[in-house]
Each structure stands twice: as C-alpha cells, then as structure tokens.
C-alpha cells in the first residue's frame, strides 16, 4: 500500500496505482461527468458503481448509523490514519485476499481531516455479476448445496479468526459464475481463536434470515435451510 498526504487529505492505494489515483476518484459527480457510472445503491448514503475500461468498481462514503448518525452524518473523531475506518477496512480486506479468501479487492481510500474529525471514502473492486443473497432468495429458492457452500465460505473466514461486524444476508454475494463472496469489512477485525464470538456471529446471520423472511413472504427461505448452512460450516 502507498500513502500520499496532500494538506488535510490522505490518499492510500495499491502500489500499482501510484500515478493514477487522484482526489477526483472519490467524487461520484466526477464519474458522472465522465459517463462512467453504471449503477448506484442507497443505504445510509449513495454507493456508486463505475467502470474504467473493462474494470468495474464500487465507491462508498462512510456514514454513521443509529441515533448519532442523525446528528453527525459522516464525521468521525480523528486519532491517526491507522485508526480510521477506511484505512482499517483496506488493511483487513487485503489480508483476507492474501489468505486466498473470497473478498473484493480494496483499490484506494481517502481520509479528509477537518479539525478534530475526518470523513472517509473507499473504492473496492466490484464483483462481476454480483447479486446479494436477499435479491437471490427473492428470485428463487437455493439448492441444498448452495447453503452448504455458503456455510463453508463463512467457515473459511472464521478459520482465519475474522470477526465480521455485520454478517447478514445483504453482505453475502453470488457472482455471475456461481461463486459465493463476503463483502463489507468495515469495523471487522481479527480476534482470538475462541468459539464464543463465532457462534454469536452465526446467530447474527440467522437473525438476518428470519428478519428478511418476516419482511417479505417472497423471500424463499425456511428454517430448515439454516441446518444445511450449518452442515456446510461444520464440514
């Protein structure tokens, strides 16, 4: 990773992008002006999907959640670059990739310091043909083997002691080739090899399945499918 400081702005990016990354890369309007936007998603803020030549990317701005997010939308207390959420997510995700895990490659990030606070953005590689698990299950039921593959995929992350801060059905992705991925490593960290947090992590995912089923009857999931996922996890 290379780090470049420009007054109150800090950019960090993959080494091979030394002569390419500029502050404009973190501005959705810049990609709109260049007719590079291929889609967007709305959550706490706008996530932009853009394309350069044949490569597709995701641009995400960090927003706070909960009650504090209504008061302080996207500002975080600055205690150094290494403690910022964008930098930490970049580092954690790259370590996962280095271990051969199915996570989207981090491309570049920026932190803008404003007094005692900072704002941040992150660009990652877009997974080709990506659909999250919620969208898939609203379209069709999964085969038994799919649930086992999802469970086995999560086990791989747990085996390297990765605690996912927001393990839910929206962060499990199916690509165009039928491969399952895990995304969104904001606030994730490597923990000690204790089973208790792993069980809690799985319980969080199970609650996400139940929540989506209660929200939409078109969500093609049933409680017995959870047993299939656990079978894949335990094998």
N, C-alpha and C positions, 0 to 999 in steps of 0.2 A: 504494500500500500504506500502511495506517495501522499504527502500532506503539503498543501500550499496555503500560506497565510496572506491575505490581502486586507490590510487595515482591520476592520471588525469582522471580516468574513474569513472562514477557514474552509477550504475545499480538501477533500480526500478522495482518492480514486485508485483504480487498478493501475499498476505501473505502466502498462502498455498504452494508457490514455493520457500520458504526460502532456502531449501537445494538442489535445483535443478539448478537454473539459474546461468550460468557462461558466461564469455565473448564469448566463442565459439558459443553460441546460436545465436549470431548476425552475424555470418560468413556463407554466403551461401556455401562456399567451405567445411566447416565442415559438413554440412548436405549432400553435395555431396559425401564426403568420407564415410559417414555412410549409403549411399544408401537410404536416407530419402526424397530426392527431388521428388515431384510428379507433378511439373509444374513450369512455370515461366511466367512473363508478362513483356513487355518492354514499358516504358514511358520515363520519364527523366532519369531513371536508371532501374535496374533489380529488379523486385519484385519476391521473391522466395516463393513457396508453398511447405511445407514439412509436413511429417507425423511422429508422435510418437505414437506407438501402434495403437489405433483406432482414435486418435485425429489428426485433420489437422489444420495447422497454416499458417499465412502469415507473411513474414519478409520483411519489407520495409525500405530502406535507404532514408533519407531526401535529396532531391536535389532542388536547386534553379531553378526557371523558368525565362523566359524573357531574356533580354539582359545581366543582371547581372549574370545570370546562365551560360553564356558562358565564363565569366571571373572568377567567383568564383563558382565553380561547386556545392560544398556541404558544405561550411563553413559559419557559422553564428556568429555574434558578441555575445559574452557570457556576460550576466549581472546577472547570477544566475540560478540555476537549474529550479526554478519555472517559469522562462520566456522562457525556451527552448521549441521548437515546439513539441518535442516528449513527454515531461512531460505534457504540456498543453493538448495535444490530449488525452493522457492516462486519465487525470483527467476528461475532458469534456465527453469522451465516457463512463467512469464508472458512472458518474452522470446520463447520459441518460439511461443506463441499470438499475440503481437503481430506475428510474422512470417508468420502465417497457416498454421502447421503443425498437423497433427492430434495434439494433446496435450491431456490432460484439464485443465480449468481449476483452478488452485490456489485454494482458498477461504479457508483460515485455518490458522495454525500456532501452536504454543506451545512455549516453552522454559522449563523449570523448573531454576533454578540450585540446586545442592546442594554448597556448599563450592567445591572446585576443579573440580567436574564439573557436567554438565547431563543432563537427559532431555528428549526432544522427541516431538512428535506433529504430524501434518499431515492436514488434511482437503482432499480434492480432489473435483471433480465426477465422478460415476460415468457411464461411457459406457453409453448406453442399449442394452440387448440384448447386452451385451458377452460374448464368448467368446474365450479366448486361443487362439493358434494351435495349441497342443498339443491342447486339447479339440476343436477343429475337425477336426484331422487324425486324431484317434482315431475321429471320427464318419464322416468322408467324405474322399475324395481331393479336392484342389483342382483347378480348371480351370487350364489353362496361363496364362490371362490373370490369374488371382489371383496367381500367383507373380510375374508381371511388375508387377502393381500394388504388391505388397509391396516389390519391388526399387526401384521408382520412389519409393515413400514413404520408404524409408531414404535414398535419394539426396537427397531434399529436405532431410532433417536434416543430412546431410553437407555439402550445398552452403552451409549457413549455419555450417559448421565446428563442429557439435555432435558431441562425442565421447560416446557412450553407454557408461557404465561397465559395464553388464550387458546388452548386446544379446543376447537369447536368445529362444527360441520362446515363452516364457511372457509376455514383455513386448510381444509383437505381438498386437493385439486386433482382432477383427472385430465391428463393431456390427450392430444389427438391420437397418440399411439397406444392408449390404454394403460399408461403408467401413472401410478399414484405419487403425489408430491405433498410436502408440508410447506406452508408459507407463513409469513408474518412472524418474524423473530424479535419484534420489539419487546423489550423487558425480559426476554428469555435469558437463561443463564445455565451454566454447568454446575451441578450440585454433587454432593457426595453420593456414594452408591448405597443409598438406603431405600428400601421398598416403599416406605410410607408415602413419600411425595409422588411416586409413580402411580400408586393406587388412587391417590387424590386427583392426579392428572387425568387418569382414565375416567374417573367418576365425573369430572367436569365435562368430558366429551359425551358421556352417556346422557347427562342432563341436557346437552345441546340437541341430541337426537330427540329426546322427549319434548323439548320446547318447540322444535320445528314441527313435530307431529301434531302438537296441540294447537299450533297456529294455523296449520293448513292441512286439511284432510287429503289433499292431493299429494302430500309428502309420503312416498311409498316406502315406509319403514315400519317394522313391527318389533316388539321387544325381543322376540326370538333371534332376530338378526344380530343383536348385541352378543349373544352367545357365540355366533360364528366369528365375529370380530375378535372376541377373546381367545377363541381357538387358534386363530392366526397369530395372535400376540404371544400365546403360550408355547407355540411350537418352535 
